[in-house]
Amino acid sequence: MPGGATVSQCRQSWRLRAPTIASVVVLAVLVLAGCASSHPAGGRQRAGGIQSTTSAAPTGATVTTIRIFAPFDRSGAPTAGVAARRSGSCFTNSITVSAKSAYRCFAGNAILDPCFATPAAARVLACYAAPWSKPVLLTVAKSLPAASGAIQVARPWAVELVGGLSCVVTNGTPTVLRGVALGYRCPDGWAGLLTTPGALVHALYEASDGAVLNLDVTVVWRTGT
């Protein structure tokens, strides 16, 4: 043995050094783990319930589906049931959707738009807040406004974004961000459609926490004529 050390002395020396080597290895692993957690890959952050960067969207959609909304089923009943029954009046064609049978109405101080005239009763309308919501069944005392043709509304009524966000168009003056009008109200923010070629539509989304994302539009909702 070097320096005249006995076998038992070498074994004792190894027992003293072994915990020190293991401690160094554990410490190195902890340091690497800490660095990885403090710098997520690609700078990802949570925003509006979606894991994404501030410049790119989570992908997965390859085409935007267009769905045509039907306010009534074959029997003439609202397709989603009825949320409430109100009385009111209608004063013009809808400015939210482009459909001849859609109107803009009052129920007390609330504006309901679009309200679709039911096939069975001329003075009963189904007013939807969104394509996926149950309507308010509105009974009007006066006749509906004279048919003047649907107002031409080019924008979709509602959109669904990748990640499960459902957004409905608003009729107020929208905020403009990066040259895009954020005219769609989402559960936790606002969105605006980007004009892009191809079968996949994109949207600029601003979450309530200020994060801005480019998101794929999975579904566009429109109404029939």
N, C-alpha and C positions, 0 to 999 in steps of 0.2 A: 504494500500500500504506500502511496506517496506520503513522504514526511513521517513514515513509520506509523501511520494511523492503523488501528486494528479494524476488523470487519464490524465489530459491535459499535465502534466509534463512528464509522461511516453511516451505519444505519440510523444511529441516534441523530447525526447531523441532518440526514434526509428528512426525518420526521419533523425537525424544527423548521426546515425550509419549505416543505410542501404546502402548509396553510398560506404562506406568504405568496407563493406562485398562484394558487387558486384564487386568492383575494384580488390579485392583479387582473386575472382573467374576468372575474365577475364585475370588477369596476369598469373594465373596458366595455363590456356588454351594456352596462347601465348607461355609460356615456353615449354610446352609439344610439341606443334606444331613445335617449333624451333628445338627441339632435334630430332624429327622424320625426318625433312627435311635434317638435317646435317648428319644423319646416315641411308641411305637407306637400306631397308631390304636385307640381304644377301650380302652387299657390292657391289651392282650392279652399273655399270657405262656405259656410252655411248662409243661405240667403233665400228667404221666402219658402223655406222648407225644401229647397233643391240644392243638391251638392253640385257646385259648378264654379268655374272661374268667372272673373268679371268681364271676360272678353269672348268666351265661347260657351256654348250650351251643351248640356248632356245630350248625346245623340241617341238614336234608336229608331226614330221615325224616318221613313224613306219616301213617303208620299203623304200629302195632306188630303184627308177624306172630306168630301162635301156632302153634308146631310141636309135634306129638305124637310123642314118642320111641317108636321100635319097637326093642326089644333084639335081636330075631331077624328074619332074613329068612324067606321062604316055605319054605325048606328046613329051618328050625329052627336055622341057624347064626348066631352073633353077627354083627350087621350090619357091624361095623367090624373083623372079624378078631379075633385074640387077642394080647394083650400078654404074658401069662405064665400059668402053670398052678400053682395052689397047692392045698393041702388045708386043711380047717378045719371050722368048725361054725357053725350059724345059731341064734340064740336068740330072735328076735322078728321081728315084721313091721317093714318099713322105717319109719323116722321121717323120712326125707328126701323120699320121694315117696309119692303116694297110689295104690298099685296092689296088687291082691290077690296077685299073684305075686312081689312084691318083699319081700326080707328084709334084716335087719341081721345081719351075720355076722362071725366072727373068722377071721383067717388068721395064726397065731402071735399076736403082740401087736397086730396092726393090725386096726382095725375097718373093714369094707367095707360100704358102704351107699350106694346100693341094689344088691342082688344079685337077679337075676331067674332064677327056675327055668326051666331049658330044657324045651322041649316033649318032647324025645326021652328025656331021662334025669332022673328025679325027684331024684337026689342030685348033680346037676351044675348049677351056677349061673354066670351071667355077671355079674360085679360091675363096674360102671362108676363111674369117678371123676367123669365129666362126660358129657353127651350126645354130645360130639364126640370122646371118647377111646376107645381100644381097651380092651376089658374084661380083667379077670383071670378066668380060668376056674377056678372053685372046686369041688372035689370034697369032699363032706361024708360022714363015716362014719355019722352018725346021721340019722334021719328029720328032715325039716323040722318046725318048730313047727306045732302044730295050727292050721288056718285059723281065724282069728278076725275075718276081714274087714280090709280095708285101713284103716290109721289115716288119718283125714281130715286131709290136709295141704293147706291152701288156697293157700299160697305157691307160686310156680313153682319148679321144680328149678334152673333156670339162666336167665340172661338175657344178651343181647348188646346192648352199648351202641354208640351212634354213635361212630365213630372206631376201631372194631375191637376194643373191649374185651369179653372173654368172662368172665363171672363165675358162680360156682357157690355155691349156698346152703350155709351152715355150720349145725351143730347146737349150737354153743356159745352162751354169752350174748354177744350182740352189743354193740358200742359204740353209744351213742345220740348222734347229732349233730343239733342243731336239731330235736329231737323225732322224728327218723327213725332206726330201728334199722338199722345197717349190717350186715346179715346175709348179704351176698354177698361172697365172696372173689374179687378180681380179680388179674391178674398183677402190678399195681403199685399196689394200694390196696384199698379196700372200697367197697361200694355198698349203697344201700337204696332200695326202691321208694317213690315218692311216690304217694299216692292222688289221682288227678286224673281228672276226667270226660273223656269222649271216647274216640276210637279210638287215641290215641297215649299210651302210658305214659311216665312220666318217672322218673328216678332221681337221687338225690343221691350223688355220687361224691367220695370223699376220696382223693387221691393220696398216695403215700408221702412226697412232699415237703411235705405239709400243705395243698396247694391244694384247694379245695372247688368242685365244678362241678355244675351242673344239666344232665344229659344225657338225650337222647331214648333210649328203649329200642326197638331195632329188632326184636328177636326175644325171645319168651318161650317157654321150653321146659317142657312138661308131659308126663306119662306117661298112657297109657291106663289104664282101669280093669282 
